[in-house]
Amino acid sequence: ELQAKNIIPSGTVKLTAKAVAGAGSYEWQKSNNGVNWIDLPGSIKATTIVAGFTPGARIYFRCRAVLRIGSRDWSQAVSLIVT
């Protein structure tokens, strides 16, 4: 459902979620340990690019769609070693 991919420049990650019909926006979070989550900027599309990570660090990500009736559950977390 959620994919994380290293892109250029170094320390930059592209996140892509499965688009949800009727979603007005998407919320994204990151974590260094998969337990404590930090909000990332939201987006109106099911993709976002996040920069500024230290190469070699393992980062966890999750997302959820926001609809008029409320937010969906958070996706299963995915992790990535940043290059």
C-alpha positions as CSV (number, residue, x, y, z in Angstrom):
1,E,0.0,0.0,0.0
2,L,2.9,2.4,0.8
3,Q,6.2,2.4,-0.9
4,A,9.4,4.4,0.0
5,K,12.2,4.9,-2.5
6,N,15.5,6.6,-2.4
7,I,15.9,9.3,-5.0
8,I,18.6,11.9,-5.9
9,P,19.9,14.0,-4.2
10,S,21.2,11.9,-1.3
11,G,19.0,11.9,1.8
12,T,15.8,12.3,-0.2
13,V,12.9,9.8,-0.2
14,K,9.9,9.6,-2.4
15,L,6.8,8.1,-0.7
16,T,3.9,6.7,-2.8
17,A,0.6,5.4,-1.4
18,K,-2.2,3.7,-3.1
19,A,-4.7,6.5,-4.1
20,V,-8.0,6.4,-2.3
21,A,-11.2,7.4,-4.1
22,G,-12.7,10.5,-2.5
23,A,-9.6,11.4,-0.6
24,G,-9.1,15.2,-0.3
25,S,-5.6,14.9,1.1
26,Y,-3.0,12.6,2.5
27,E,-1.2,12.8,5.9
28,W,2.4,11.4,6.2
29,Q,4.5,10.6,9.2
30,K,8.1,9.5,9.9
31,S,9.8,7.7,12.7
32,N,13.3,6.7,13.7
33,N,12.1,3.6,15.7
34,G,8.6,2.7,14.3
35,V,7.0,3.8,17.7
36,N,7.3,7.5,18.0
37,W,5.8,9.3,15.0
38,I,6.5,12.8,13.7
39,D,4.1,14.6,11.2
40,L,5.4,15.4,7.8
41,P,3.8,18.0,5.5
42,G,0.5,16.8,4.0
43,S,-0.2,16.5,0.3
44,I,-3.3,16.5,-2.0
45,K,-1.8,13.6,-4.0
46,A,-0.9,10.1,-3.0
47,T,2.8,10.9,-3.3
48,T,5.3,13.2,-1.6
49,I,9.0,13.8,-1.5
50,V,10.8,14.3,1.8
51,A,14.4,15.5,2.1
52,G,17.1,16.1,4.7
53,F,17.7,12.5,6.0
54,T,21.1,11.3,7.0
55,P,22.4,8.6,4.6
56,G,22.6,5.3,6.4
57,A,19.7,6.0,8.7
58,R,16.8,3.6,8.8
59,I,13.5,5.6,8.7
60,Y,10.0,4.4,9.0
61,F,7.1,5.9,7.2
62,R,3.3,5.7,7.2
63,C,0.4,7.5,5.6
64,R,-3.4,7.9,5.7
65,A,-6.0,9.3,3.4
66,V,-8.3,12.1,4.7
67,L,-11.9,12.0,3.4
68,R,-14.8,14.3,4.1
69,I,-16.2,11.8,6.6
70,G,-12.8,11.6,8.4
71,S,-9.4,10.0,8.2
72,R,-8.7,6.4,7.3
73,D,-6.5,4.3,9.5
74,W,-2.7,4.7,9.2
75,S,-1.1,2.4,6.7
76,Q,1.2,-0.3,7.7
77,A,4.7,1.2,8.3
78,V,7.4,0.7,5.8
79,S,11.1,1.2,6.5
80,L,14.0,2.3,4.3
81,I,17.7,2.8,4.7
82,V,18.4,6.2,3.3
83,T,21.1,6.5,0.7
